[in-house]
Amino acid sequence: MQPNLIESARPGRVAAYPFRERFRALQMVALYRCGRQAEALAGFPQLRVRLASELGVDPSPQLSLPYQAILRAGSALGRDSGLAACPT
């Protein structure tokens, strides 16, 4: 996993910028690659509800596509390739 991907996916960054779908998508992919699929999936509905209630919009494909790939356990997300780079 690239260092900038890890930095963008940090929980503090996601919390500091709650409407930045890219940060949430990167966090979801990073969690998935570390074998934490349930946590990765939990981020999507939280942001979807917040976007709908506060801004009146649906998630963009930038967020919904990784979510769908995680649901399908998509090999395109590289779960096996990122395991060695996961922080403990």
Secondary structure, DSSP 8 states (H G I E B T S, - for coil): --HHHHHHT-HHHHHHSTT-HHHHHHHHHHHHHTT-HHHHHHHHHHHHHHIIIII-----HHHHHHHHHHHTT-GGG-TGGGGGG---
